[in-house]
Amino acid sequence: MKLNILVVDDERLLVKGLKSSLERENFNVYVAYDGKKALEVINKEKIDFIILDLMLPEIDGITLCKKIRQKLDIPIIMLTAKDDYVDKILGLEMGADDYITKPFHTRELIARIRAVYRRFNKTKEPDEIIEINGLKFNTLERTLYKGNKEIILTAKEFDLLKILITNRGRVFKREELYELVWDELGYDTRTVDVHIRKLREKIEDDPSNPKYIKTKWGVGYFFRKERV
C-alpha cells in the first residue's frame, strides 16, 4: 500500500522538489500552498501523512495542526525555517509528531517519515497472529512456527520478516528495509541481502527457489501475497 502524503508549504520550488523525491520513494503526494487549501485536500482525499510548514498564508501551521488534530489521528511532521525552540515545542503541543528545521536533507526527511509512521503504527498492529502458507507468525510473542516446528529468528530477522509479512505483496527497496529495521539511512543494502538469505534458509523448503520471500529484480523484496 502506498502512503498518501500531503505536503503543505508556500515555497513552491521546495514543494516541487519534495514531491519529486517522495514519488521516487513510492509515495503518493498531494500538495497545498496554504492552510485553507490543505484543509480542502484533507476533507476530499484519504491522507495518511502530513508534512506541514509552520509559516503559511490563510491559516498558519500551528492553527492548522490543531484543526487537523481535532478531526484526524494521522502522523504530522512540521517544517520550520526558524531555529526557534519555542515554535518547535508549540508545534508538538498542538499535535505534531516530529519537526525538522529548514534547510534539511531530503533523505533525512524520508527517514523521519518512515520512523514516525512506524512508531504510529506500533499501537495499530494488524493481527497478533498471522497464519499464511503453513507459517504461524505471532507479532506480540515474537515467535514463528512452520507447521509444528518453531523457527528461531534473531531480533533483526524477526523485524525484517514482520515488515514483509504484514505488507504482503508490497515490494520494498533494500534501502527502505534497512531504514525501517536498522533505523538508519539506507546505505548498507548488503546487510539486508544477508538477512534475507538467512531468513530464506530458515523458512523456505528450497532457499534457491523461494516461495515466501520473493525478489523483484532491480528493486527489492516482497512476501508473496497469494497462497501457494
C-alpha positions as CSV (number, residue, x, y, z in Angstrom):
1,M,0.0,0.0,0.0
2,K,1.3,3.4,-1.0
3,L,1.1,6.2,1.6
4,N,-0.8,9.3,0.6
5,I,1.3,12.2,1.8
6,L,0.2,15.8,1.9
7,V,2.9,18.4,1.6
8,V,1.8,21.8,2.9
9,D,4.2,24.7,2.2
10,D,4.1,28.0,0.3
11,E,7.6,27.6,-1.1
12,R,6.7,26.2,-4.5
13,L,10.2,25.2,-5.5
14,L,10.7,23.3,-2.2
15,V,7.3,21.6,-2.7
16,K,8.2,20.6,-6.3
17,G,11.5,19.1,-5.2
18,L,9.9,17.2,-2.3
19,K,7.1,15.9,-4.4
20,S,9.5,14.5,-6.9
21,S,11.7,12.9,-4.2
22,L,8.8,11.4,-2.4
23,E,7.3,10.0,-5.5
24,R,10.6,8.3,-6.3
25,E,10.2,6.6,-2.9
26,N,6.9,5.2,-4.0
27,F,4.7,7.6,-2.1
28,N,1.5,9.3,-3.5
29,V,1.9,13.0,-3.0
30,Y,-0.7,15.8,-2.7
31,V,0.3,19.4,-2.3
32,A,-1.2,22.6,-0.9
33,Y,0.4,26.0,-0.7
34,D,-1.7,27.5,2.1
35,G,-3.6,26.3,5.1
36,K,-7.1,26.7,3.6
37,K,-6.2,24.6,0.5
38,A,-4.7,22.0,2.9
39,L,-8.0,21.6,4.7
40,E,-9.8,21.2,1.4
41,V,-7.4,18.4,0.3
42,I,-7.7,16.7,3.8
43,N,-11.5,16.8,3.5
44,K,-11.5,15.4,0.0
45,E,-8.7,12.8,0.0
46,K,-7.6,10.0,2.2
47,I,-4.4,11.4,3.6
48,D,-2.1,9.1,5.6
49,F,0.7,11.5,6.5
50,I,1.2,15.3,6.5
51,I,4.3,17.4,6.1
52,L,3.3,20.8,7.4
53,D,5.2,24.1,7.2
54,L,4.9,26.4,10.3
55,M,4.7,29.7,8.3
56,L,1.7,29.5,6.0
57,P,-0.8,32.0,4.4
58,E,-4.5,31.9,5.1
59,I,-4.1,29.5,8.1
60,D,-0.8,29.2,9.9
61,G,0.8,25.9,10.6
62,I,0.2,25.8,14.3
63,T,-3.5,26.6,13.9
64,L,-3.8,24.1,11.0
65,C,-2.2,21.4,13.1
66,K,-4.6,22.0,15.9
67,K,-7.6,21.8,13.4
68,I,-6.3,18.6,11.9
69,R,-5.9,17.0,15.3
70,Q,-9.5,17.8,16.2
71,K,-10.7,15.6,13.4
72,L,-8.0,13.1,12.4
73,D,-5.3,10.9,14.0
74,I,-2.6,10.8,11.4
75,P,1.2,11.5,11.6
76,I,2.4,15.1,11.1
77,I,5.9,16.3,10.7
78,M,6.3,20.1,11.0
79,L,8.7,22.1,8.9
80,T,10.1,25.4,10.1
81,A,12.7,27.9,8.8
82,K,13.1,29.1,12.4
83,D,15.6,27.5,14.7
84,D,13.3,28.5,17.5
85,Y,12.8,26.1,20.4
86,V,9.5,27.7,21.4
87,D,8.0,27.2,18.0
88,K,9.0,23.6,18.0
89,I,7.6,22.9,21.4
90,L,4.4,24.7,20.5
91,G,4.1,22.6,17.3
92,L,4.5,19.4,19.3
93,E,1.9,20.6,21.9
94,M,-0.6,21.2,19.1
95,G,-0.2,17.6,17.9
96,A,2.8,17.4,15.6
97,D,4.7,14.1,15.9
98,D,8.1,15.4,14.9
99,Y,9.7,18.5,13.4
100,I,12.6,19.3,11.1
101,T,14.3,22.6,10.6
102,K,15.0,24.1,7.2
103,P,17.2,23.6,5.3
104,F,17.2,19.8,5.6
105,H,18.4,16.8,3.5
106,T,15.6,15.0,1.7
107,R,17.0,11.6,2.9
108,E,16.7,12.8,6.5
109,L,13.1,13.8,6.0
110,I,12.3,10.4,4.3
111,A,13.9,8.5,7.1
112,R,11.9,10.6,9.7
113,I,8.6,9.9,7.8
114,R,9.3,6.2,8.0
115,A,10.3,6.3,11.6
116,V,7.3,8.4,12.7
117,Y,4.9,6.1,10.7
118,R,6.5,3.0,12.2
119,R,6.0,4.4,15.7
120,F,2.5,5.5,14.9
121,N,1.5,2.0,13.7
122,K,3.0,0.2,16.7
123,T,-0.3,0.6,18.5
124,K,-2.2,-0.5,15.5
125,E,-0.9,-4.0,14.8
126,P,-2.9,-5.6,12.0
127,D,-3.1,-9.0,13.8
128,E,-1.5,-10.6,16.8
129,I,-1.2,-13.9,15.0
130,I,-0.8,-14.2,11.2
131,E,-1.2,-17.6,9.6
132,I,-0.3,-18.0,5.9
133,N,1.0,-20.7,3.8
134,G,2.0,-23.0,6.7
135,L,3.6,-20.2,8.7
136,K,2.2,-19.0,12.1
137,F,3.6,-15.6,12.9
138,N,2.9,-14.1,16.4
139,T,3.7,-10.3,16.4
140,L,3.4,-9.9,20.1
141,E,5.2,-13.0,21.4
142,R,7.7,-12.6,18.5
143,T,7.6,-16.3,17.6
144,L,7.4,-18.1,14.2
145,Y,6.2,-21.6,13.6
146,K,6.4,-23.6,10.4
147,G,3.9,-26.4,10.9
148,N,4.6,-27.6,14.4
149,K,8.3,-26.6,14.4
150,E,9.4,-23.3,15.9
151,I,11.8,-21.3,13.7
152,I,14.3,-19.4,15.8
153,L,14.9,-15.9,14.5
154,T,17.3,-13.1,15.6
155,A,15.7,-9.8,16.5
156,K,16.6,-8.2,13.2
157,E,15.4,-11.2,11.2
158,F,12.0,-11.1,13.1
159,D,11.7,-7.3,12.5
160,L,12.5,-7.7,8.8
161,L,10.1,-10.6,8.3
162,K,7.4,-8.7,10.2
163,I,7.6,-5.8,7.8
164,L,7.3,-8.1,4.8
165,I,4.6,-10.4,6.1
166,T,2.4,-7.6,7.4
167,N,2.6,-5.9,4.0
168,R,2.2,-9.0,1.8
169,G,2.6,-8.2,-1.9
170,R,4.2,-4.8,-1.4
171,V,7.7,-4.5,-2.9
172,F,10.3,-2.9,-0.5
173,K,13.5,-1.4,-1.8
174,R,16.6,-2.6,0.0
175,E,17.3,0.9,1.2
176,E,13.8,1.2,2.6
177,L,14.1,-2.1,4.5
178,Y,17.4,-1.0,6.0
179,E,15.9,2.3,7.2
180,L,12.9,0.6,8.7
181,V,14.7,-2.2,10.5
182,W,18.0,-0.6,11.5
183,D,16.5,2.9,11.9
184,E,19.4,4.5,9.9
185,L,19.7,5.9,6.4
186,G,19.7,3.1,3.9
187,Y,23.3,2.9,2.8
188,D,24.2,-0.7,3.8
189,T,22.0,-2.7,1.4
190,R,24.3,-5.7,1.6
191,T,23.2,-6.2,5.3
192,V,19.6,-6.5,4.0
193,D,20.6,-9.1,1.4
194,V,22.4,-11.2,4.0
195,H,19.4,-11.2,6.4
196,I,17.1,-12.1,3.5
197,R,19.3,-15.0,2.7
198,K,19.3,-16.2,6.3
199,L,15.6,-15.9,6.5
200,R,15.2,-18.0,3.4
201,E,17.5,-20.6,4.8
202,K,15.2,-20.9,7.9
203,I,11.7,-20.7,6.4
204,E,11.9,-21.9,2.8
205,D,11.8,-25.5,1.6
206,D,14.2,-24.6,-1.1
207,P,16.0,-21.3,-0.4
208,S,17.3,-21.2,-4.0
209,N,13.7,-21.2,-5.3
210,P,11.8,-19.3,-2.5
211,K,8.0,-19.4,-2.3
212,Y,7.6,-17.0,0.6
213,I,10.1,-14.1,0.3
214,K,10.4,-13.2,-3.4
215,T,12.8,-10.9,-5.2
216,K,11.7,-8.1,-7.5
217,W,14.8,-7.8,-9.7
218,G,16.3,-4.4,-9.7
219,V,14.0,-3.2,-6.9
220,G,14.0,-5.3,-3.7
221,Y,12.0,-7.9,-1.9
222,F,8.3,-8.8,-1.1
223,F,6.4,-11.5,0.7
224,R,4.2,-13.5,-1.7
225,K,0.6,-12.4,-1.2
226,E,-1.3,-15.3,-2.7
227,R,-1.5,-18.7,-1.1
228,V,0.8,-21.4,-2.6
